[in-house]
Amino acid sequence: MSADKLDNHKQGISRIGAYIAFIISLLLVITFDSEQIKYSSWIISLMFISLPSLIVVARIDYLVRVQQNRKRSMFRGLATFLGFVPSFIAIILFVASFSIIASIIFTLLTFFWMIVIDFMTYIGFKEDSEI
């Protein structure tokens, strides 16, 4: 097990942990103030659905990246999808409960930056493979 892979794993775990903490704190806020927030039952349901998968992502990431020395895994991808998509939809609904325009802009900006990051990753990968 190389130190570089372990460092990458630790960085990923800290990001996932921060996201889980954010989701739990948002869940608590909505639970205690659910009468004033539109779509609160949908938001709470989606967040509860995402939490087990987000926690599993951290464990699977260690098994796949560090112990098995692989970059990809179907189950890691599935856990990531089932963890982030419902929680992302819940965040969009939370923002929409205050402003539909803000939720649309939030969604568009999120997808825009995801595409930019994917493009930058592709360019970096392409440059590394040419060396």
C-alpha positions in Angstrom: 0.0 0.0 0.0 1.6 3.2 -1.1 1.5 6.4 0.9 0.2 8.3 -2.1 -2.9 6.1 -2.4 -3.5 6.3 1.3 -3.3 10.1 1.2 -5.7 10.2 -1.8 -8.1 8.0 0.1 -7.8 10.2 3.3 -8.6 13.3 1.2 -11.6 11.6 -0.3 -12.9 10.4 3.0 -12.6 13.8 4.6 -14.6 15.3 1.7 -17.3 12.6 2.0 -17.3 13.0 5.8 -17.8 16.8 5.4 -20.6 16.2 2.9 -22.3 13.7 5.3 -22.0 16.2 8.2 -23.6 18.8 5.9 -26.5 16.5 5.0 -27.1 15.6 8.6 -27.1 19.2 9.8 -29.5 20.2 7.0 -31.6 17.2 7.9 -31.8 18.4 11.5 -32.7 21.9 10.5 -35.5 20.7 8.2 -36.8 18.2 10.8 -37.1 20.9 13.5 -38.5 23.5 11.2 -40.5 21.3 8.8 -43.7 23.3 9.0 -42.2 26.4 7.4 -40.3 24.6 4.7 -42.1 23.5 1.5 -41.4 19.9 0.3 -40.0 19.0 3.8 -41.3 15.4 3.7 -39.7 14.9 0.3 -36.4 16.5 1.4 -36.2 14.5 4.6 -37.0 11.2 2.8 -34.4 11.8 0.1 -31.7 12.7 2.7 -32.5 9.6 4.7 -32.3 7.5 1.6 -28.9 8.9 0.7 -27.2 8.5 4.1 -26.5 4.8 4.1 -25.0 4.9 0.6 -22.8 7.9 1.5 -21.4 6.0 4.5 -20.8 2.9 2.4 -18.9 5.0 -0.2 -16.2 5.7 2.4 -15.8 2.0 3.3 -15.9 0.8 -0.3 -13.4 3.5 -1.3 -10.9 2.1 1.1 -11.5 -1.5 0.0 -11.2 -0.7 -3.7 -8.5 2.0 -3.8 -6.3 1.0 -0.9 -6.7 -2.7 -0.3 -7.5 -4.0 -3.8 -5.3 -1.4 -5.6 -8.0 -0.6 -8.2 -9.3 2.8 -9.4 -12.8 1.7 -10.4 -15.6 -0.4 -9.0 -19.1 -0.9 -10.1 -20.3 -1.1 -6.5 -18.4 2.1 -5.5 -20.0 3.8 -8.5 -23.5 2.5 -7.5 -23.0 3.7 -3.8 -21.8 7.1 -5.0 -24.8 7.4 -7.3 -27.3 6.3 -4.7 -25.6 8.6 -2.1 -25.2 11.8 -4.0 -28.2 11.9 -6.4 -30.9 11.8 -3.8 -29.1 14.2 -1.5 -28.5 16.6 -4.4 -32.2 16.5 -5.3 -33.1 17.1 -1.7 -30.8 20.2 -1.7 -32.4 21.5 -4.9 -35.9 21.0 -3.3 -34.6 22.8 -0.1 -33.4 25.8 -2.2 -36.7 25.7 -4.2 -38.7 26.0 -1.1 -37.4 29.5 -0.8 -36.8 30.4 -4.5 -37.5 28.5 -7.7 -35.1 30.8 -9.6 -32.3 30.2 -7.1 -32.8 26.4 -7.4 -32.7 26.5 -11.2 -29.5 28.6 -11.1 -28.0 26.3 -8.4 -28.7 23.3 -10.5 -27.4 24.8 -13.7 -24.2 26.0 -12.0 -23.6 22.6 -10.4 -23.9 20.8 -13.7 -21.7 23.5 -15.4 -18.9 23.1 -12.9 -19.2 19.3 -13.0 -18.6 19.5 -16.8 -15.7 21.9 -16.4 -14.1 19.6 -13.8 -14.6 16.5 -16.1 -13.1 18.5 -19.0 -10.1 19.6 -16.9 -9.6 16.0 -15.7 -9.7 14.7 -19.3 -7.2 17.3 -20.4 -4.9 16.4 -17.6 -5.2 12.7 -18.3 -4.6 13.3 -22.0 -1.4 15.3 -21.2 -0.2 12.7 -18.8 -0.6 9.9 -21.3 1.3 11.8 -24.0 4.4 12.2 -21.7 
